[in-house]
């Protein structure tokens, strides 16, 4: 009996690999370390989520009442009785559409070239480095360049087109990196299969790579749209901060009140918030918080839309 007890005791304290490590004690220590690490990471994640929730909740509590007040979304900011944000809301979406129409094709072409056609040399590496540098460039610097080049040199003046081009410069490097990563994530076997079937490199890119990468590309484009939608610094110097009372019945495309005139000044939601805070007057704070709530809701909807489209496209691609 004593021999059996001794054997059990020895088995419970087996030394690992002759290194004098008690396996039970080692397992207990690893378990404690794992619990401590898990607890720390949980606290960090909880703090981040709490911070984001607090910011969103504070803005919505302050501005949601004004955001859905009668006429706030449909009246112009120049209305003396009930100033709203109809012009700013339209200009924000209008400028976003123009920006995406310009930046998405350019970014898509640049990303395809860098991934599929560019030789592996110093020129390609320099181009990739330049794109990464531009993607981290402060937006106010982009706005200053846009003011000098588009507004002054090209003579476009403070206009929607100048603002859209500034946003395009701001958006292209981000989109190129997103699309580049999406194309690189497509398995090499799919490329080889397309080429083995007799497809040219361009046909393989068009009919194999792009469909496979489309969920990630669409998600990246929609998320970048949300970022562009909330941009302000680049637009202060290019599209301006003039509150224009848009006349949707106007048919004169050269009129500064015509909504489709790309050479008229425009004020987006983000710029409107900045201007009202720089020009304090009675009642401005209520409008600022209402505008901030509308802007936040739009950005949140962009993110929800990105996730929905990404999942829907991925499901469609896998089912096919």
C-alpha positions as CSV (number, residue, x, y, z in Angstrom):
1,X,0.0,0.0,0.0
2,X,2.8,2.4,0.9
3,X,4.5,1.5,-2.4
4,X,1.3,2.4,-4.4
5,X,1.0,5.7,-2.6
6,X,4.6,6.5,-3.3
7,X,4.2,5.7,-6.9
8,X,1.1,7.9,-7.2
9,X,2.9,10.7,-5.5
10,X,5.8,10.3,-7.9
11,X,3.5,10.3,-10.9
12,X,1.9,13.5,-9.7
13,X,5.2,15.2,-9.6
14,X,6.7,13.9,-12.8
15,X,9.5,16.0,-14.0
16,X,9.1,17.3,-17.6
17,X,12.0,16.2,-19.8
18,X,14.4,15.9,-16.8
19,X,14.3,19.7,-16.3
20,X,12.9,19.6,-12.8
21,X,9.5,21.1,-13.8
22,X,6.4,20.0,-11.9
23,X,3.8,19.5,-14.6
24,X,0.9,20.1,-12.3
25,X,2.4,23.3,-11.0
26,X,3.3,24.4,-14.5
27,X,-0.2,23.8,-15.7
28,X,-1.7,25.8,-12.8
29,X,0.7,28.7,-13.5
30,X,-0.2,28.7,-17.2
31,X,-3.9,28.7,-16.2
32,X,-3.4,31.7,-13.9
33,X,-1.5,33.6,-16.5
34,X,-4.2,32.9,-19.1
35,X,-6.9,34.1,-16.7
36,X,-5.0,37.3,-15.9
37,X,-4.3,38.0,-19.6
38,X,-7.9,37.3,-20.5
39,X,-9.1,39.6,-17.7
40,X,-6.8,42.5,-18.8
41,X,-7.9,42.2,-22.5
42,X,-11.6,42.0,-21.5
43,X,-11.1,45.3,-19.5
44,X,-9.4,47.0,-22.4
45,X,-12.2,45.9,-24.9
46,X,-14.9,46.9,-22.4
47,X,-13.2,50.4,-22.0
48,X,-13.1,50.9,-25.8
49,X,-16.7,49.8,-26.2
50,X,-17.8,52.0,-23.3
51,X,-15.9,55.0,-24.8
52,X,-17.5,54.6,-28.2
53,X,-21.0,54.0,-26.7
54,X,-20.6,57.1,-24.5
55,X,-19.6,59.3,-27.5
56,X,-22.5,58.0,-29.6
57,X,-25.0,58.2,-26.8
58,X,-23.9,61.8,-25.8
59,X,-24.2,63.1,-29.4
60,X,-27.6,61.4,-29.9
61,X,-29.0,62.6,-26.6
62,X,-27.9,66.1,-27.3
63,X,-29.0,66.3,-30.9
64,X,-31.6,63.7,-31.7
65,X,-34.5,65.9,-30.7
66,X,-33.4,68.7,-33.1
67,X,-32.4,66.2,-35.8
68,X,-36.0,64.9,-36.1
69,X,-37.7,68.3,-35.4
70,X,-40.2,69.3,-38.0
71,X,-38.5,71.0,-41.0
72,X,-34.9,70.6,-39.8
73,X,-34.0,68.2,-42.6
74,X,-36.1,70.0,-45.3
75,X,-35.6,73.7,-44.7
76,X,-32.5,75.7,-45.8
77,X,-30.1,77.2,-43.2
78,X,-31.1,80.7,-44.4
79,X,-34.7,80.3,-43.1
80,X,-35.1,83.0,-40.5
81,X,-37.9,81.2,-38.6
82,X,-36.7,77.6,-38.6
83,X,-33.1,77.2,-40.0
84,X,-32.5,73.6,-41.2
85,X,-29.8,71.7,-43.0
86,X,-31.5,70.7,-46.3
87,X,-28.8,72.4,-48.4
88,X,-25.9,70.9,-46.4
89,X,-27.4,67.4,-46.5
90,X,-27.8,67.5,-50.2
91,X,-24.4,69.0,-50.8
92,X,-22.8,66.3,-48.6
93,X,-24.3,63.5,-50.7
94,X,-23.8,65.3,-54.0
95,X,-20.1,65.8,-53.3
96,X,-19.7,62.3,-52.1
97,X,-21.2,60.9,-55.3
98,X,-18.9,63.0,-57.5
99,X,-15.9,62.0,-55.4
100,X,-16.7,58.2,-55.7
101,X,-17.4,58.5,-59.4
102,X,-13.8,59.9,-59.9
103,X,-11.9,58.0,-57.2
104,X,-13.2,54.5,-57.5
105,X,-12.3,53.8,-61.2
106,X,-8.9,55.4,-60.7
107,X,-8.2,53.4,-57.5
108,X,-9.4,50.2,-59.1
109,X,-7.2,50.6,-62.1
110,X,-4.1,51.5,-60.0
111,X,-4.7,48.6,-57.6
112,X,-5.1,46.1,-60.5
113,X,-1.9,47.4,-62.1
114,X,0.1,47.2,-58.9
115,X,-1.0,43.7,-58.1
116,X,-1.2,42.0,-61.5
117,X,0.9,43.9,-64.0
118,X,3.6,46.0,-62.2
119,X,7.1,44.5,-62.3
120,X,8.8,43.8,-59.0
121,X,11.3,46.6,-59.1
122,X,12.2,49.8,-57.3
123,X,9.7,51.9,-59.3
124,X,6.8,49.7,-58.1
125,X,8.1,49.8,-54.5
126,X,8.5,53.6,-54.7
127,X,4.9,53.9,-55.9
128,X,3.6,51.7,-53.1
129,X,5.5,53.8,-50.6
130,X,4.1,57.0,-52.1
131,X,0.6,55.6,-51.8
132,X,1.0,54.7,-48.2
133,X,2.5,58.1,-47.5
134,X,-0.4,59.9,-49.2
135,X,-3.0,57.8,-47.3
136,X,-1.7,59.2,-44.0
137,X,-1.4,62.8,-45.2
138,X,-3.4,65.2,-43.0
139,X,-6.5,66.3,-44.8
140,X,-5.9,69.9,-44.1
141,X,-2.7,69.7,-46.2
142,X,-4.7,68.2,-49.0
143,X,-7.2,71.1,-48.7
144,X,-4.4,73.7,-48.9
145,X,-3.0,72.0,-52.0
146,X,-6.5,71.8,-53.5
147,X,-7.0,75.5,-52.8
148,X,-3.8,76.4,-54.5
149,X,-4.2,74.1,-57.5
150,X,-7.9,73.6,-58.2
151,X,-9.3,76.9,-56.8
152,X,-6.5,79.3,-57.9
153,X,-4.4,77.7,-60.6
154,X,-7.2,76.0,-62.6
155,X,-9.6,78.9,-61.9
156,X,-12.4,76.7,-60.6
157,X,-12.9,79.0,-57.6
158,X,-14.5,77.9,-54.3
159,X,-16.8,75.2,-55.8
160,X,-18.2,71.7,-55.4
161,X,-15.8,70.4,-58.1
162,X,-12.8,71.8,-56.3
163,X,-14.0,70.2,-53.1
164,X,-14.7,66.8,-54.8
165,X,-11.3,66.8,-56.3
166,X,-9.7,67.5,-52.9
167,X,-11.7,64.6,-51.5
168,X,-10.6,62.5,-54.4
169,X,-7.0,63.1,-53.6
170,X,-7.7,62.2,-50.0
171,X,-9.6,59.1,-50.9
172,X,-7.6,57.5,-53.7
173,X,-4.6,56.3,-51.6
174,X,-7.0,54.7,-49.1
175,X,-9.0,53.0,-51.8
176,X,-5.9,51.8,-53.6
177,X,-4.6,50.1,-50.5
178,X,-8.1,48.5,-49.7
179,X,-8.5,47.2,-53.3
180,X,-4.9,46.0,-53.4
181,X,-5.3,44.0,-50.3
182,X,-8.6,42.5,-51.5
183,X,-6.9,41.4,-54.7
184,X,-3.9,40.0,-52.9
185,X,-6.1,37.9,-50.6
186,X,-7.5,36.0,-53.6
187,X,-5.8,32.5,-53.6
188,X,-3.1,32.1,-56.2
189,X,-4.8,28.9,-57.3
190,X,-7.7,30.8,-58.8
191,X,-5.4,32.9,-60.9
192,X,-3.6,29.7,-62.1
193,X,-6.9,28.0,-62.9
194,X,-8.0,30.9,-65.0
195,X,-4.8,31.0,-67.0
196,X,-4.8,27.2,-67.4
197,X,-8.2,27.5,-69.0
198,X,-6.7,29.7,-71.7
199,X,-7.9,33.1,-70.3
200,X,-5.6,36.1,-70.8
201,X,-4.3,37.9,-67.8
202,X,-6.9,40.6,-68.3
203,X,-9.7,38.1,-68.7
204,X,-8.6,36.3,-65.5
205,X,-8.5,39.6,-63.7
206,X,-12.0,40.6,-65.0
207,X,-13.8,37.3,-64.7
208,X,-12.0,35.6,-61.8
209,X,-10.1,38.0,-59.5
210,X,-12.5,40.9,-59.4
211,X,-15.6,38.8,-58.6
212,X,-13.7,36.9,-55.9
213,X,-12.5,40.2,-54.4
214,X,-15.7,42.1,-54.9
215,X,-17.1,41.7,-51.3
216,X,-14.0,43.2,-49.7
217,X,-13.8,45.9,-52.4
218,X,-17.4,47.0,-51.9
219,X,-17.0,47.0,-48.1
220,X,-13.9,49.1,-48.4
221,X,-15.5,51.6,-50.8
222,X,-18.6,52.1,-48.5
223,X,-16.4,52.5,-45.4
224,X,-14.2,55.1,-47.2
225,X,-17.4,56.8,-48.3
226,X,-18.4,57.2,-44.7
227,X,-15.0,58.7,-44.0
228,X,-15.2,61.1,-46.9
229,X,-18.8,62.1,-45.9
230,X,-17.6,63.4,-42.6
231,X,-14.5,65.3,-43.9
232,X,-14.3,69.0,-43.1
233,X,-10.7,70.3,-43.2
234,X,-10.1,69.6,-46.9
235,X,-13.4,71.3,-47.8
236,X,-13.0,74.6,-45.9
237,X,-10.4,75.7,-48.4
238,X,-12.0,74.3,-51.6
239,X,-15.8,74.1,-51.5
240,X,-16.1,76.8,-48.9
241,X,-18.6,77.4,-46.0
242,X,-21.2,79.5,-47.7
243,X,-24.8,78.6,-46.8
244,X,-26.5,78.4,-50.2
245,X,-30.3,78.4,-50.4
246,X,-30.7,75.8,-53.1
247,X,-33.6,76.1,-55.5
248,X,-34.4,72.6,-56.8
249,X,-36.8,74.2,-59.4
250,X,-33.9,76.0,-61.1
251,X,-33.1,75.0,-64.6
252,X,-30.2,77.4,-65.1
253,X,-27.1,75.2,-64.6
254,X,-24.9,78.3,-64.2
255,X,-27.0,79.7,-61.3
256,X,-25.4,79.6,-57.9
257,X,-28.7,78.3,-56.5
258,X,-29.0,75.4,-59.0
259,X,-28.3,72.2,-57.0
260,X,-26.4,70.5,-59.9
261,X,-24.1,73.4,-60.6
262,X,-20.6,71.9,-59.8
263,X,-19.0,75.4,-59.9
264,X,-21.1,76.9,-57.1
265,X,-19.9,77.0,-53.4
266,X,-21.2,74.4,-51.1
267,X,-21.3,73.6,-47.4
268,X,-21.3,70.1,-46.1
269,X,-22.7,68.9,-42.8
270,X,-19.2,68.7,-41.2
271,X,-18.2,72.2,-42.5
272,X,-21.6,73.5,-41.3
273,X,-20.8,72.3,-37.7
274,X,-17.4,74.0,-37.9
275,X,-18.8,77.3,-39.1
276,X,-21.5,77.5,-36.5
277,X,-19.0,76.8,-33.7
278,X,-16.7,79.5,-35.1
279,X,-19.6,82.0,-35.3
280,X,-21.4,81.6,-31.9
281,X,-24.9,83.1,-31.8
282,X,-28.1,82.3,-29.9
283,X,-29.6,79.0,-30.9
284,X,-26.4,77.8,-32.7
285,X,-25.6,75.1,-30.2
286,X,-29.0,73.4,-30.8
287,X,-28.4,73.4,-34.5
288,X,-24.8,72.1,-34.1
289,X,-25.9,69.1,-32.0
290,X,-28.8,68.4,-34.4
291,X,-26.4,68.5,-37.4
292,X,-23.8,66.3,-35.5
293,X,-26.5,63.7,-34.8
294,X,-27.6,63.6,-38.4
295,X,-23.9,63.3,-39.5
296,X,-23.3,60.5,-37.0
297,X,-26.4,58.6,-38.1
298,X,-25.3,58.8,-41.7
299,X,-21.8,57.5,-40.9
300,X,-23.2,54.7,-38.8
301,X,-25.5,53.8,-41.7
302,X,-22.5,53.7,-44.1
303,X,-20.8,51.2,-41.8
304,X,-23.9,49.0,-41.4
305,X,-24.4,49.1,-45.2
306,X,-20.8,48.1,-45.7
307,X,-21.2,45.0,-43.5
308,X,-24.5,44.1,-45.1
309,X,-23.2,44.4,-48.7
310,X,-20.0,42.6,-47.8
311,X,-21.8,39.6,-46.3
312,X,-24.4,39.5,-49.0
313,X,-21.8,39.5,-51.8
314,X,-19.7,37.0,-50.0
315,X,-22.7,34.7,-49.5
316,X,-23.6,35.1,-53.2
317,X,-20.1,34.3,-54.3
318,X,-19.8,31.2,-52.2
319,X,-23.2,29.9,-53.2
320,X,-22.2,30.2,-56.9
